[in-house]
Amino acid sequence: MKTAVIVFPGSNCDRDAQVALRKSFGSEPLMVWHGDATMPAVDLIVVPGGFSYGDYLRSGAIAAHSPIMREVVKYANSGTRVLGLCNGFQILTEAGLLPGSLMRNANLKYICRDIHLRVERNDTVFASQYTKNSAIRIPIAHHDGNYFADADTLRRLSGDNLIAFRYCDEAGEITDAANPNGSLYNIAGIYNENLNVLGMMPHPERLSDPALGGVDGLPMFEGLVESLAA
């Protein structure tokens, strides 16, 4: 099984993703530079967090036009698993792989802390090792994590069960108080229609080892290993 992490100018979580993939898959992921025009055959692509291009224009807007993103789109459309984390989620929306957009946090401040997410479904390759409706603890670190989409898109995401994770309290209740950034429907992550692309603002790679203070993010990577090995 081969994995890849895309590296942009301003990425600051690419090494975190690299470590999480190395630990879970037992092999070294490819670190693919954003300016590369081609990508070797891989089974999983991670678009990591950070502040690609300094978040100029809009978060992820410039990175979405990097040469390597044409390959990421091609791979995603052919069924390859793609995981976008934080800035990676922003890039995937800007590249058209996921609907909606990520706007400034409602309080207009950068937020960096642990939050809770409710697992909305566990019948995907990304969430198969979680329990549906369980609450997991995952860190966030973003300034532009306020998910927005038009009413038709929100109805489709909800009706087609494409919401992956929602901000919740420790007991798993979806409340306004548990929403750290103002995201509509408390959305923290969404899938594409084929369920092979996941974008999420929280950082599971930052809680994937006991040395990091928790392992609530580890099941995501373990589930990917199991699904890709099948």
C-alpha angles and dihedrals in degrees: 000000000000126000134185137200118204114223121205130179101274098026108143102169099051092100091048089055090046092054093047092050093045091051095047102037097034092227137087114265120225113254102216119197116228092235094059113111096204137040129203118243109284137169098216133026122197119198101198136211129264135092105294110204088357090288089281115171093002132341107279095359097115095037090055088067096050113123094247092058090070086061092046091052091047092050092046092050090051092054104265113147113253124188119192116192122195103310085020089061089051091050092050092054091048090049091053096245092116130028127243130027141257115241134184115298111267091247090048090233135115110254124205116171144097117281136174127252130196114222103231096191136001102193094096132089090249099051105028093112093054129081115246113253092011120137117236129187115235131161124246126200114174147116097200106044101120103122115216133177136155121268095260092052092048091051090050094048090050097039095046092044093241096141106107103183136006129197110255142159124266091274093053097255116146105229138156089241091058092053106096100187110022097259114172113255086006087278114180099164141006140194130223118242093268092049092230095106122063125181121186136165098216121081114239090172089066092062102041100106133047089235088065093058100263147014104223089118095051097080090064092061093039089053091052091051091051095047095047092048093052 
